[in-house]
């Protein structure tokens, strides 16, 4: 199978409800597809410190949903690399898909960039 590197950006992450920052697409003909997250960078655009949480909404159901990071502090004008050399495998079985979601402590203060390798 072929692999594609992708970059997904999300501006102005919400502070009131989770923002989906990456959803694993279905493969051709709604077949299974896997993605490997190789980087998540969160940038604080504001003049004050903020926190950000990254959450895995797993395809297997709510009992398997987990935080990747919770309430991580980002100083004003700085960025935070969430993955720091780790990899995260996400899946779409053709019916249900894993989603990465984010929540910031202040509205419109955080932009997020996700780098993935998709198995297509």
N, C-alpha and C positions, 0 to 999 in steps of 0.2 A: 504494500500500500504506500501511497505517496504521503509526504508530510509537508505541511505549510506552516511557516512562521507567521503569526499575526500579532498586531498591536491594537488594543482596544482602549479607547479613552472615554472617561466619564467626567464631565465638568460639573461643578457645583453640587456635590453630593448632599443629599437631604439630611436634615437633623430631626425630622419628624417621622419618617418611615424608611425602611431599608431601600436602598437604590441597587438595582441589579447592575453589577459592573462587568459580568461575563456570564453568558449562558452557553453551555455546550450544545452546538447544533446537532441535528440528526444527520446521519450519513446518507448516502445516495439511497433512494427508495426507502427512507425511514429506517435504515439499518443502524446498528450500533456504531458509535463513534467515541473515541477517547481523545482527550486533550491533556497536555502537560503544561501546567502553569510554571513558567520559569522566572517570572518576576512580577512584583506588584509594588509600584511606587506611588506614595501619597504625598501631594504637595499642599502645604498650607499657604494660601494666597492672602491671608488676613494679616493684620498688624498685632494680633493677639495669639497666644498659644491656644491650640484646639486638641481634641482627642478624636480618634477614629477607631472604628471597629470593623473588622472584615469577618464575614460569616459564610460558612459553607452550608447552603441549603441542599442537602443530599437527596439524590433521586430515590433512595430507599425509604424515605418517609421521615417525619418529624423526629422520630426517636434517634436518628443518626445525624441530625443537624448539629454542627459544632462551630465554635469560634476559631478562626485562624489567629486572630489577635483581638483583644478586647480593651477598649479605652486607652490605646497607645497614644502617648503625648507627642505632638509635633509643634515645636517652637515656631513663633511668628516668622514667616518668610523662609521656612525650611522644608525639607522633604524627609520622608521616612521610607526606607526599603524594607518591605515586609518579609520577603522570602529569604534574603541573606544567604544565597547559595543552595537553599532547599528546593525541592521540586514537589509539585502537588498534582496527582492524577485525578482528573475529573471525567465523568462518563455520561453518556446518553445511550440508553439501551434501545432506542427507537420509539419508546413510549414515554419514558420519564427522563428528565435531564437534571444534572447537577447545575447549580447556579452559585456564583460568588456574589455576595451582597455586601454593601457598605453603609455605615451610618456615621455621621460626623456630629460633633457637639455644637457646631454653629452652622447656620444655613449658608450655603454658597461660599464656604471658606476652603473647601478641599476639592482638588482635582485628582483623579486616579488614573494611572496607566497600568494596564495588564498586558504582559507579553506571554503568549502561549504558542505551543507547537501542537497543531491539530493533525490527527491521523485521518486522512481523507481517502 
